[in-house]
Amino acid sequence: MITPVFHNNEIIFFVASRGHHSDIGGISPGSMPPHSVTLEEEGANIIAFKLVKNGKFDEKGITDILMNQKHPSRGLKDNLSDLRAQVAANNSGIRLLLSLVNDQGLNKVQAYMQFIQHNAEIAVRHMLKNFASTHGSRATAIDHLDDGTPIQLTIDIDIETGNACFDFDGTGPQQLGNLNAPPAVTYSAVIYSLRSLVGQDIPLNQGCLAPIEFKIPPFSLLNPSNDVGVVGGNVLTSQRVVDVVLKAFKACADSQGCMNNLTFGDDRFGYYETIAGGAGAGPTWEGRSGVHTHCTNTRITDPEILERRYPVLLRRFSLRPDSGGAGKLKGGDGVIREIEPLRPLVMSILSERRSLRPYGLAGGEPAERGRNLLIKKDGTALNIGGKRSGPIDVGERLVIMSPGGGGYGV
């Protein structure tokens, strides 16, 4: 949600907030069907909509968008509450920003915002120059999604200026699924990675990308057409882009490389969570266990709140022993999360690293891949794969074992 900031009847800034809504429609609860192939199957597709007009929240307009579609939202009240919270957050940001402008003056505030971006640009250029002087001006890496689709990256660095070209030529074509990622997802993954590689404590801002040129082949996995499924691109493919960038820079072993997206619900509600895993080890550290890594730095619902508000029992939530990769420095362990419904529900899992293991680095061992199991009433276990949506009955259990992080060194 984006809101302009006016000062003396002129727009001086924009403030923005982002929310991930648990359900905006779609063919299954949680707005994230594992095998959706079109935007229509993923729920409401909002290109642009003016939510607040003349200071009034357009509840009717956004309700029409969310409900007048093939697969309407199952949680309209939650959607409206979340959107109002985003409006309030933007208004709070505007008040604070205008207070700063009134106190310090517009020219000074704008100048310091430019200083912050320029400082970030200098820090990234310095990092790129240092890397090129030690490892050479070209870095390459390739990794794959579980279905074999490659994500390939070649980085060419100008050692004099610190400019760099991130060329994703060799990345696989857009697919008949929902793991396609718009270019904005790649930009976000790269800016996160660059900020992580910089050896200074700087705010994350657009200045980090000033030295970077992007080349992303059209109609590829990372630059798809506007009519294919993309929901998995934001939550899964983004993780693999980070893996590839950090691998190219020889920074650390792979973390779990997945957000382990779990949704469940029925025609009355939808619930969505991402599940922690193992972090990769690096040159001077062991990987952390049971953490949200990279693009999924979120907090999971407390067990007491989960069981109070939703018709499920959380049977188990623990670390997954020895799932991190071995090495001189060990990768972090994943987790085990076991959920039992109290009434018939639809549960959907959208996950990666169920076929290909998170890699180790500098001779370190790869981590254990994840696994998703459906435990039937008679106790038999069914491997449901990385991407599945279907009914789960009372007395059955879903067990998610998230991947660990790779090890570093020998």
C-alpha positions, 0 to 999 in steps of 0.5 A: 500500500502506497500513500503520497506525503504532501507538504505545501500542496506538493508531494515530497515523499511516498510511504508504503507498507506491505501485508501478506494476507492469509486468504484473498480467494483462490482454489484452496484455503490460504490463497496459495494453491500449490499447483495453480497455473494462472493468476485467476486460480491464486485469488484476487488480482489487484493491479491498482486500486485507490483504497482511500478517497478523500480520507474515506476507506472504500470498503465497498470497492475493495469488497467487490474486488475480493468477493466478485470473482471465481474464488472469493475470499474466505476471510473478508473481515480479516482482509478489511482489518489488515488493510485498515491496519496498513492505512493506519501504519502509512498515516503514522509514517506520514505524521512522523515524517512531516514532524521531522520535516517541520523540525529540521526543514525539507531540504535537510531531510531530503539531503540526509535521505540522499546521503543514506542512499549514497553511503549504501552505494559506496559500501556496495561498490567497496564490497564488489571491488574487494571481492573482484580483487581477491576472486576475480572480476567474474563470479558464477553460480547455478542452482535448481528448483526441485523440478530441475528448473535452473537459476543461473547467474553470472556476475561481471564486476568492473574492478575500477568503478565497482559497477556489476552486471547480474546476468541471469542468462541460462535460467529456465523458461517460465513454467506451468506452475506458480513458481514464476517470479516477477523481476521485482522479486529478483531485485528484492532478493539481490538487494537483500543479499548485497546488504548481507555481504556488506561489512558495514551496518547500513540501512537497507535502501535503494542505494544498494542497487545503484551499482547494479545492472540486471539482465533477466531473459524475457519469458524466463522463470524470473521474468514471466508473462503477466498471465502465469502463476506467480505466488510461489515465486515470492515465497520459494523462488526468491529463496533460491535466488538468494542461494545463487547470489550467496553461492556466487560470492562464496559467502556461506553454505545454503540455508534451508532455501524454503519458506515451508508455506502451510495453509489450512482452512475450509469455507469459513476461514483460511490460515497461513504460516511459514515454518523455520528451518536450518541456516547455513554455516559460514567461514566463521560461524555454525548455522543456527537451528530452527530459524526463519532465514533470508526472505522469510524473516517472520514470526510463527503463531504461538502454540496457545494462540494457534490452538485457541483460534483454529480447529487444530492441535499442535502435536509437536514442534521441535528441532529436527536432530542431525538435519544440518550438514556436517563440516568443520562448521556445522549447518543448523538443524531444521524443525518438525511440526506436526498438526492434527485437525479437530474437524475436516479441513483442507491443508496445502503445503508449498515447499522446496528442497524436498528433492535437492538437498541444501548445498554445503560450501568449501567442502562442507556436506549438504543438509538433509532435504525436507519431507512432508508426511500425512499420517493416516488414522491407522498410523501409516505414513504417506509422503505427499511431496513438496507441493500438495493440497487436499483434505485431512480428516479428524484423526489424521496428522500432517508432519512437516520436516523442514530442511537443515542448513549446509555445512562449511569446510572440512 
